[in-house]
Amino acid sequence: MPMRPLTLHPDRLFPADSDIRAITRRLYDSVRALPIISPHGHTDPHWFAHDAPFANASALLLQPDHYVFRMLYSQGVPLEALGLTPVSDEGAAKVDPREAWRILAGHYHLFRGTPSRMWLDWVFAEGFGIDVQLTAETSDVYYDRITDALATPAFRPRALFDRFNIEVLTTTESPLDTLEHHRTIQSSGWKGRVLTAYRPDPVVDPEYEGFRDNLARFAELTGEDTLTWQGYLAAHRKRRAFFAEHGATSTDHGHPTALTADLSEAEAEALFARVIRPDVSPQDAELFRAQMLTEMAGMSVDDGLVMQIHPGALRNHNPHVFARFGRDKGADMPMRTDYVHALRPLLARHGNNPDLTIILFTLDETVYARELAPLAGHYPALKLGPAWWFHDSPEGMRRFRLAMTETAGFYNTVGFNDDTRAFLSIPARHDVARRIDCGFLATLVAEHRMEEWEAAELAHDLSYALAKKAYRL
């Protein structure tokens, strides 16, 4: 089979109408080179602390990216064959990363029409200068070109951070993390801003694996008695302060639902006594998570950390994959999610505070116009995060803007964040978001619903300023 060229059309993702496309080009040209604000994600701070070369193409682009390996798994490719390490790797065969890459190359047609295909093609063409498509026949060409480049200084993590014009990047750590990598970054003299965010799920969710052991570690780190309600809350305050000292401006909460509660002191204390027992009921676990969202909002009022709520995923849906490989292996599934009733206790207490920022995300697109846009269009504390996870896609972004804008406007949203573990997809994702937003704005201009100078201001804000302001960066 002949090698086919890999080209990135300059008008990709722009509207097909020639007049609107021309407006889109002008708007996009005004924002394409803006610095990247990446205020929420899951890249590894170790990369930037030690600036060691990435090992090879598979280690960089295949194994960290659950968007990629979940598609391959859906077509019957074992995760072991891709080089993913089982939780207990005793007796597991080591996989040649070149062979893992050949599997990706041989199955690359599976990604046609998906965001992963756009992101990866951007990385191949813009990142590594490759001009032929990835196929089984070009697999070794790709692997060698990428792996050889990664051994050079220009492709070290810090050099790529600077090359992609990233102004600030935020990772996400548990309260049990010592933040040693962030300390190394801060003391290194490197100018790149890599911050952390407080993700308390392991010590907030009674159904999280090892919850009781996590509380013991929480106590060791804080010197508080985390088996008492007051000591437990004090431990959170101490760790939040510790994270803020290391640059954190936000917290993040990945609860199954958006349920909140506002219990009395006595009720909360009695609930805590129940959830620390090994036989905690699902009802008490859910009520405790609900109460802790309200507690965390109160702490954000005190310490100024921006609060992010990411509900609506049934985590680890595939028990076989979870038992063998652990969390975050592409088996989380979206669920229907209520916000109007669920958030009311928290909002009754804190939603009218303009100094508090709570950023809401959803995997349930049916709530965009019905629930989220009206909520954010009313409560001063609420802002809407961008189209997230399964909906971080061209059509997902368009649906988000179409459903949200008329009720919430643009300025009750927070621009774009990439929420990725795959480092090199960050600039690719931001480029897609800028293209889609410019196309949406150009349509409003063409329909005479706003002036082009207004659209240019909005393009700048959606690409850069809103995220910087909302996350206090």
TAURWO-V174390 format. One record per pair of residues at least 24 apart in sequence whose ideal C-beta (glycine too) atoms are under 7 Angstrom apart, sorted by the first residue. I is the first residue (numbers start at 0). J is the second residue. D is the distance in Angstrom with one decimal. If there is no record, write none. Layout:
I;J;D, I;J;D
This chain:
0;134;7.0, 0;136;5.9, 2;131;4.5, 2;136;6.8, 2;137;6.0, 3;131;6.6, 3;132;4.6, 4;130;6.1, 4;131;6.2, 5;120;6.3, 5;123;6.2, 5;124;5.6, 5;129;6.1, 5;130;5.5, 5;131;5.6, 5;132;4.8, 7;120;6.6, 7;121;6.6, 7;124;5.2, 12;393;5.6, 12;431;6.6, 12;434;4.3, 12;435;6.0, 12;438;6.7, 13;434;6.6, 13;438;5.5, 14;438;5.0, 14;441;6.6, 14;442;6.5, 18;445;6.0, 19;441;4.9, 19;442;5.7, 19;445;4.7, 22;441;3.8, 22;444;5.3, 22;445;6.2, 22;451;6.5, 23;437;5.0, 23;438;4.8, 23;441;4.1, 26;437;4.0, 26;440;5.9, 26;441;5.9, 26;454;5.8, 26;455;6.0, 26;458;4.7, 27;433;6.3, 27;434;6.1, 27;437;4.4, 29;455;5.5, 29;458;6.1, 30;433;5.4, 30;437;7.0, 30;458;4.9, 30;459;5.8, 30;462;4.4, 31;433;6.4, 33;462;5.2, 33;463;4.7, 34;164;5.0, 34;166;3.8, 34;463;6.7, 35;163;6.4, 35;164;5.9, 35;165;4.6, 35;166;6.3, 35;425;6.6, 35;426;6.4, 35;429;5.2, 36;166;5.8, 36;167;5.9, 36;463;6.0, 36;466;4.3, 36;467;5.1, 36;472;6.4, 37;165;6.1, 37;167;6.8, 37;168;4.4, 37;169;6.6, 37;416;6.4, 37;417;5.7, 37;425;5.6, 38;169;5.1, 38;249;7.0, 38;416;5.2, 38;466;5.3, 38;470;4.0, 38;472;6.3, 39;169;5.6, 39;196;6.6, 39;251;6.7, 39;307;6.4, 39;416;4.4, 39;418;5.7, 40;168;6.8, 40;169;6.4, 40;170;6.5, 40;416;7.0, 40;417;5.7, 40;418;5.6, 40;419;5.3, 41;170;6.7, 41;171;5.5, 41;419;6.7, 41;420;4.5, 42;168;6.7, 42;170;5.7, 42;420;6.3, 42;422;5.1, 44;170;4.9, 44;180;3.8, 44;181;5.7, 44;184;6.7, 44;193;6.0, 45;180;5.0, 46;156;4.1, 46;422;6.8, 47;156;5.3, 47;157;6.1, 47;160;6.7, 47;184;5.4, 47;191;6.5, 47;193;4.8, 48;180;3.9, 48;183;3.9, 48;184;5.1, 50;155;5.1, 50;156;5.5, 50;157;4.9, 52;149;5.5, 52;150;5.6, 52;155;6.1, 53;149;4.6, 55;96;4.7, 55;146;4.5, 55;149;6.8, 56;100;5.3, 56;141;6.7, 56;142;5.0, 56;145;3.9, 56;146;5.2, 57;82;5.8, 57;96;3.9, 57;99;4.6, 57;100;4.9, 58;96;6.3, 59;149;6.6, 59;423;6.8, 60;119;6.9, 60;122;6.8, 60;421;6.9, 60;423;6.8, 61;99;6.1, 61;100;6.6, 61;103;5.5, 63;420;4.7, 63;421;5.5, 64;420;6.5, 64;421;4.2, 65;327;6.2, 65;328;6.3, 65;329;4.0, 66;115;4.8, 67;115;5.7, 68;329;6.0, 69;329;2.9, 70;109;5.5, 70;110;6.3, 70;115;6.8, 71;102;6.9, 71;103;7.0, 71;106;5.8, 72;329;6.4, 74;106;6.5, 74;109;6.0, 76;102;6.0, 76;106;6.8, 78;324;6.0, 78;328;6.8, 83;324;5.9, 85;323;5.1, 85;324;5.9, 86;323;6.5, 86;324;6.3, 86;325;4.9, 97;142;5.4, 100;138;6.1, 100;142;4.7, 101;138;4.7, 104;133;5.3, 104;134;6.2, 104;135;5.4, 104;137;6.9, 104;138;3.5, 104;141;6.6, 105;135;4.3, 107;133;4.8, 107;134;6.5, 114;391;6.4, 114;392;4.4, 117;427;7.0, 117;431;6.2, 118;424;4.5, 118;427;4.1, 118;428;6.2, 121;427;3.8, 121;430;6.6, 122;423;4.7, 122;424;6.7, 122;427;5.9, 126;423;5.7, 157;189;5.8, 157;191;6.0, 160;191;5.0, 161;191;6.8, 163;425;6.7, 163;426;4.3, 165;425;6.9, 166;192;6.8, 167;192;4.2, 167;194;6.5, 167;472;5.2, 168;193;5.2, 169;194;4.7, 169;195;6.9, 169;196;5.3, 169;249;6.9, 170;195;5.6, 170;196;7.0, 171;196;4.9, 171;198;4.7, 171;251;5.6, 172;198;6.3, 173;198;5.8, 173;201;5.1, 174;199;5.2, 174;202;5.6, 174;217;6.3, 174;238;4.3, 175;201;6.3, 175;213;6.2, 175;216;5.1, 175;217;6.6, 175;220;6.8, 178;245;4.9, 181;245;4.7, 181;246;6.7, 182;245;6.8, 194;246;3.9, 194;247;6.1, 194;248;6.7, 195;242;5.8, 195;245;5.6, 195;246;6.2, 195;247;4.9, 196;247;5.6, 196;249;4.7, 196;250;6.4, 196;251;5.2, 197;239;5.7, 197;242;4.6, 197;247;5.7, 197;250;4.3, 197;304;6.7, 198;251;4.6, 199;235;6.7, 200;253;5.4, 203;288;6.3, 203;291;4.8, 204;288;5.9, 205;274;4.3, 205;279;4.7, 205;284;4.3, 205;287;5.8, 206;284;4.9, 211;275;6.6, 211;277;7.0, 214;275;6.7, 226;275;5.9, 228;267;6.2, 228;268;4.3, 228;271;4.4, 231;271;6.5, 232;294;6.7, 235;298;6.6, 236;298;6.3, 239;298;6.2, 239;302;5.8, 239;304;6.3, 240;302;6.9, 243;302;6.4, 243;304;6.7, 247;304;6.6, 248;304;6.5, 248;305;6.0, 248;470;5.6, 248;471;4.6, 248;472;6.2, 249;304;5.8, 249;305;4.2, 249;307;6.0, 249;470;5.7, 250;295;6.2, 250;299;6.8, 250;304;5.1, 250;306;5.3, 250;307;6.6, 251;307;4.5, 251;309;6.5, 252;292;6.3, 252;295;6.6, 252;307;6.7, 252;308;5.1, 252;309;6.6, 253;309;4.8, 254;288;5.1, 254;292;6.8, 254;310;5.0, 255;310;6.6, 255;313;6.8, 256;310;5.3, 256;336;6.3, 256;341;6.2, 257;308;6.3, 257;310;4.3, 257;336;5.9, 257;337;6.7, 257;338;5.1, 257;341;4.1, 257;342;5.7, 258;285;6.3, 258;289;4.1, 258;341;4.5, 259;289;5.1, 259;292;4.7, 259;293;5.1, 259;341;6.2, 259;342;5.6, 259;344;4.7, 259;345;3.7, 260;286;5.9, 260;289;4.0, 260;290;4.5, 260;293;6.2, 260;344;5.4, 261;293;5.3, 261;344;4.2, 261;347;6.9, 261;348;5.6, 262;290;5.4, 292;345;5.9, 293;344;6.2, 293;345;4.7, 293;348;6.3, 296;345;5.5, 296;349;4.6, 296;355;6.7, 296;357;6.5, 297;349;6.6, 299;355;5.9, 300;349;6.2, 300;352;6.2, 300;355;5.3, 305;356;4.6, 305;358;6.6, 305;469;6.8, 305;470;5.6, 305;471;6.1, 306;356;6.9, 306;357;4.7, 306;358;7.0, 307;358;4.7, 307;360;7.0, 307;384;6.8, 308;357;6.6, 308;359;5.6, 308;360;6.8, 309;360;4.8, 310;336;5.5, 311;336;3.9, 311;361;5.7, 311;362;4.2, 311;363;5.4, 312;362;6.0, 333;362;3.6, 333;363;6.5, 333;389;5.8, 334;363;7.0, 335;363;5.5, 336;361;5.9, 336;363;4.4, 336;366;6.4, 338;366;5.8, 338;370;4.5, 338;371;6.0, 338;374;6.3, 339;370;5.0, 339;374;6.9, 342;374;6.9, 346;378;5.7, 349;380;6.0, 350;378;4.1, 350;380;4.8, 350;381;6.7, 351;378;6.8, 351;379;6.1, 352;379;6.8, 352;380;5.4, 353;379;4.1, 355;380;4.3, 356;380;6.6, 356;382;6.0, 356;469;6.1, 357;381;5.5, 358;382;5.0, 358;384;4.8, 358;413;5.7, 358;469;6.6, 359;383;5.8, 359;384;6.2, 360;384;4.1, 360;387;4.5, 361;387;6.9, 362;387;6.6, 362;388;6.0, 362;389;6.1, 364;390;6.4, 364;398;6.1, 367;399;6.6, 367;402;3.6, 367;403;5.6, 368;402;4.4, 368;406;6.6, 371;403;7.0, 372;402;6.7, 372;403;4.7, 372;406;3.8, 372;407;4.1, 373;406;5.6, 375;407;4.6, 375;411;4.4, 376;406;4.9, 376;407;4.5, 376;408;6.9, 376;411;6.1, 382;411;5.8, 382;412;6.5, 382;413;5.0, 382;469;5.7, 383;407;6.0, 383;411;6.0, 383;412;4.7, 383;413;6.9, 384;413;6.0, 384;416;7.0, 385;415;5.0, 385;416;6.3, 387;418;6.4, 388;418;6.8, 391;428;6.8, 393;431;6.5, 393;435;5.6, 396;432;6.4, 396;435;4.4, 397;435;6.2, 397;439;6.6, 400;439;4.8, 409;457;5.8, 409;461;6.7, 412;465;6.6, 413;465;5.4, 413;466;5.6, 413;469;3.9, 414;461;5.3, 414;462;6.8, 414;465;3.8, 414;466;3.7, 415;466;6.6, 416;466;6.4, 433;462;5.1, 436;461;4.7, 436;462;7.0
